[in-house]
Each structure stands twice: as C-alpha cells, then as structure tokens.
Amino acid sequence: MSSAFNTRLLAVWLLLSSMTLAYAWLDHSADDEMIRPSAVVTVSAIAIALLKVRIIFREFMEVRHAPALLCRLTDAWVLLIAVCLLGSYFLGMTIVN
C-alpha cells in the first residue's frame, strides 16, 4: 500500500467527516430557530447524504477504477435516489398543505 494511496484515503475521510459535521451544524442551527420542518434543511441533508454516497462509491468501493459503464450506473443510481427522495418529500409537503 503506497503512501499516496493512504494520503488520498485520509483526505477523502476528512472530507466525509467535515460533511457530517456540516450537517450536524445545519441541523443544530435549524433546531434552535424553528419547530416545523424546513425544506432547506431537508434538501441540504439529502444532498449531503447523496454526495457522501457518491464519494464512498468512488473512493472506498473502487468504482473510480471500474469500467465506464459501472461508473455511469452508480451515478445513475445516485440520481435516481435523489429524484425519489426529493420527489417524495415535496409531494408529501404538497399533500399535507
């Protein structure tokens, strides 16, 4: 295992950790100000989670070195999940209101 590989994984791990802390800060700041659900916080949480999934696919599941078809399929999966999650959230908000 080369040190460049370890440095890259460390950088990716630090990025993922900082994204988790950013979400925790966003969630904490939203809790102090409002009781009802916030679309900005929800969409941000979904976006952060999906970005983290894509990074994990690329870096820790070695999709970065996989054939182009697998790279496109994993990106399509992330996009499909994003559409489903955001669509169901906004549809639910429309039905409730």
C-alpha positions as a LaTeX table, in Angstrom:
\begin{tabular}{lrrr}
\hline
Residue & $x$ (\AA) & $y$ (\AA) & $z$ (\AA) \\
\hline
Met1 & 0.00 & 0.00 & 0.00 \\
Ser2 & 1.60 & 3.26 & $-1.09$ \\
Ser3 & 1.66 & 6.46 & 0.96 \\
Ala4 & $-0.08$ & 8.35 & $-1.86$ \\
Phe5 & $-2.97$ & 5.91 & $-1.57$ \\
Asn6 & $-3.10$ & 6.41 & 2.19 \\
Thr7 & $-2.93$ & 10.20 & 1.78 \\
Arg8 & $-5.80$ & 10.15 & $-0.70$ \\
Leu9 & $-7.96$ & 8.00 & 1.58 \\
Leu10 & $-7.15$ & 10.23 & 4.53 \\
Ala11 & $-8.17$ & 13.31 & 2.54 \\
Val12 & $-11.42$ & 11.63 & 1.48 \\
Trp13 & $-12.13$ & 10.53 & 5.04 \\
Leu14 & $-11.54$ & 14.08 & 6.29 \\
Leu15 & $-13.90$ & 15.41 & 3.60 \\
Leu16 & $-16.61$ & 12.93 & 4.59 \\
Ser17 & $-16.15$ & 13.80 & 8.25 \\
Ser18 & $-16.38$ & 17.52 & 7.55 \\
Met19 & $-19.57$ & 16.95 & 5.57 \\
Thr20 & $-21.02$ & 15.10 & 8.56 \\
Leu21 & $-20.06$ & 17.96 & 10.86 \\
Ala22 & $-21.58$ & 20.47 & 8.41 \\
Tyr23 & $-24.86$ & 18.57 & 8.51 \\
Ala24 & $-24.76$ & 18.42 & 12.30 \\
Trp25 & $-24.21$ & 22.17 & 12.45 \\
Leu26 & $-27.02$ & 22.77 & 9.96 \\
Asp27 & $-29.37$ & 20.55 & 11.92 \\
His28 & $-28.46$ & 22.16 & 15.22 \\
Ser29 & $-28.92$ & 25.71 & 13.87 \\
Ala30 & $-32.32$ & 24.79 & 12.40 \\
Asp31 & $-33.49$ & 23.26 & 15.71 \\
Asp32 & $-32.88$ & 26.50 & 17.57 \\
Glu33 & $-34.95$ & 28.66 & 15.25 \\
Met34 & $-37.99$ & 26.67 & 14.21 \\
Ile35 & $-40.20$ & 23.79 & 15.20 \\
Arg36 & $-41.68$ & 22.94 & 11.81 \\
Pro37 & $-39.75$ & 21.11 & 9.10 \\
Ser38 & $-37.56$ & 23.22 & 6.87 \\
Ala39 & $-37.26$ & 22.46 & 3.17 \\
Val40 & $-33.77$ & 23.98 & 3.08 \\
Val41 & $-32.52$ & 21.73 & 5.88 \\
Thr42 & $-34.17$ & 18.64 & 4.40 \\
Val43 & $-32.88$ & 19.23 & 0.88 \\
Ser44 & $-29.42$ & 20.02 & 2.26 \\
Ala45 & $-29.40$ & 16.81 & 4.31 \\
Ile46 & $-30.42$ & 14.75 & 1.29 \\
Ala47 & $-27.82$ & 16.46 & $-0.91$ \\
Ile48 & $-25.05$ & 15.91 & 1.64 \\
Ala49 & $-26.02$ & 12.25 & 2.06 \\
Leu50 & $-26.08$ & 11.62 & $-1.69$ \\
Leu51 & $-22.77$ & 13.38 & $-2.22$ \\
Lys52 & $-21.27$ & 11.23 & 0.54 \\
Val53 & $-22.67$ & 8.08 & $-1.11$ \\
Arg54 & $-21.09$ & 9.06 & $-4.43$ \\
Ile55 & $-17.73$ & 9.71 & $-2.77$ \\
Ile56 & $-17.91$ & 6.36 & $-0.97$ \\
Phe57 & $-18.75$ & 4.62 & $-4.25$ \\
Arg58 & $-15.79$ & 6.23 & $-5.98$ \\
Glu59 & $-13.14$ & 6.03 & $-3.31$ \\
Phe60 & $-13.90$ & 3.16 & $-0.94$ \\
Met61 & $-15.71$ & 0.80 & $-3.30$ \\
Glu62 & $-13.09$ & 1.40 & $-6.03$ \\
Val63 & $-15.61$ & 2.41 & $-8.69$ \\
Arg64 & $-13.14$ & 5.11 & $-9.72$ \\
His65 & $-11.05$ & 2.42 & $-11.44$ \\
Ala66 & $-14.02$ & 0.43 & $-12.75$ \\
Pro67 & $-15.23$ & 0.37 & $-16.35$ \\
Ala68 & $-17.10$ & 3.45 & $-17.55$ \\
Leu69 & $-20.43$ & 1.61 & $-17.59$ \\
Leu70 & $-20.23$ & 0.86 & $-13.86$ \\
Cys71 & $-19.30$ & 4.48 & $-13.14$ \\
Arg72 & $-22.33$ & 5.68 & $-15.09$ \\
Leu73 & $-24.60$ & 3.13 & $-13.43$ \\
Thr74 & $-23.58$ & 4.19 & $-9.93$ \\
Asp75 & $-24.08$ & 7.85 & $-10.85$ \\
Ala76 & $-27.49$ & 6.98 & $-12.30$ \\
Trp77 & $-28.39$ & 5.16 & $-9.08$ \\
Val78 & $-27.46$ & 8.22 & $-7.00$ \\
Leu79 & $-29.52$ & 10.42 & $-9.34$ \\
Leu80 & $-32.50$ & 8.05 & $-9.16$ \\
Ile81 & $-32.39$ & 8.02 & $-5.37$ \\
Ala82 & $-32.15$ & 11.83 & $-5.35$ \\
Val83 & $-35.23$ & 12.14 & $-7.57$ \\
Cys84 & $-37.17$ & 9.63 & $-5.46$ \\
Leu85 & $-36.25$ & 11.20 & $-2.11$ \\
Leu86 & $-36.76$ & 14.80 & $-3.15$ \\
Gly87 & $-39.89$ & 13.97 & $-5.14$ \\
Ser88 & $-41.48$ & 12.12 & $-2.25$ \\
Tyr89 & $-40.56$ & 14.92 & 0.17 \\
Phe90 & $-42.02$ & 17.69 & $-1.97$ \\
Leu91 & $-45.07$ & 15.61 & $-2.92$ \\
Gly92 & $-45.68$ & 14.92 & 0.76 \\
Met93 & $-45.32$ & 18.60 & 1.60 \\
Thr94 & $-47.85$ & 19.42 & $-1.14$ \\
Ile95 & $-50.35$ & 16.84 & 0.12 \\
Val96 & $-50.02$ & 17.96 & 3.75 \\
Asn97 & $-50.52$ & 21.63 & 2.89 \\
\hline
\end{tabular}
